[in-house]
Amino acid sequence: MALLTNQLIRWFRKNKRDLPWRENPTPYCVWISEIMLQQTVVNAVIPYFRKWMEKYPDIAHLAKAKEAEVLRMWEGLGYYARARNIFKAAIEIEKKFGGRMPETWEEWRGLPGIGDYTASAIMSIAFGKPYPVLDANVRRVGRRILGMAAWDKKREKELLEFLREAMPRKNPGAFNEALMELGQKVCLPDKPLCEKCPVKRFCIGFEKNIQNLIPGKADRKITKKKTYLALFVSRGKLLIVKREKGILKDLWGFPEFQEEGEIASFIKKEGGRRFKETGKLKARIHYYTRFRDELIPFVYEVEKQFGGNAGSRRWVSFNELEKYPLPSVYRKILEELLLKTCPAKI
Ligand code: SF4
C-alpha cells in the first residue's frame, strides 16, 4: 500500500498543474474552488475563481455582498444552487463563528452546500487532516484500482476504507489531489491511459483488463428532454420569469413549456389576445449531471404586456436585462434575439 501511495504522490508532484487555488490553499480558497469545481471543468473554473477572489478576497467581503450580485458573478458556471449556498454559508460563518473560518469537519459539514466530499477536501487540503474524498474521479480511479465492476453501498464503504489506509499521515491533501488529478489526466472515463499510469502495477482493473467496464453503462445513463421557450416581446420589452425552485432557483429566464402548442393557449389565458410568432431561434443543448435538455426558443410579438409585473414576473427593456442573473444558455439566446432584432443594442 505504501508503495502505491508513494508512486502516486511522486507522480502528482511532477505533473500537477499550476492552478490559482493551489498558490495559497487557505480554507476560504479551497472551499470556493471545490464548490466551483463541482460539475465544472478546471479550465472553465480558472477565470471565475480569479474574478471571484478579486471581488470577494475573504469571507468578510463575501458576507457583505448582495445575493443577486453573487449570482451574477456566477453566471456561466451553471448549477446556481452552489452560489446561493456559498452566500448562505458566508452569512452563517459571520453569524455563528464571528467571521472565523470553521476548523473541524463537523463545522464545515453543517454549512449549506457542504457535503461529505467538500468537508473532507477542505480538511485534508487546507488543514492537512486525513479525510479521504470520494468525487466521481476518485470513485472511478479507486474502483478500477480495486477491480470493482459492480457498485453498491457496501463497495463504497470498502473503497473508503482502502483510501483511509492508503492515505499518508503527512500531507493527506496531496494524496486526495493526486487521485483527482489522475482521474482528470490519466484514468479518463472512456479511454484510460493505463500505459502512462503511475499505479498500473497495483491496478486490478488493468490486470484483469476490465478497466473500460468501470463505471458501467447504467452509471452513465443520461435522460433526454425537450423544453420550448417563449420569448414574448411587447413594445421593446421582454417577459422574464424568476425560477422559484429547482437548480435554477432565483435565476431569471423565459417562460417554459413542455409542448409548443401550449404557448398560444398560455397567451390567450393570460389575456394577450393579439399575437404572432415571429421566428424560431437556434436550439441549444443544456447539460445537467443526469440529463440533457434541448431548449427550443420561439419569439412571439404580443400586443399587450399581459399579466403585468406581478410576483416572479417582469416585463423589462433589453438594457435592463443586464442587471438580472440569467443562466448563461439563456443569455446566449438573448444575444441571438438582439442580433436579429436590434443589433445596435448589443
Ligand atoms: S492502470 Fe489504468 S485503469 Fe488502473 S488506475 Fe491507472 S489509468 Fe486507471
Boltz pocket constraint, residues with backbone or C-beta under 6 A from the ligand:
constraints:
  - pocket:
      binder: B
      contacts: [[A, 141], [A, 144], [A, 145], [A, 186], [A, 187], [A, 188], [A, 192], [A, 193], [A, 194], [A, 195], [A, 197], [A, 198], [A, 199], [A, 200], [A, 201], [A, 203], [A, 205], [A, 206], [A, 211]]
      max_distance: 6.0
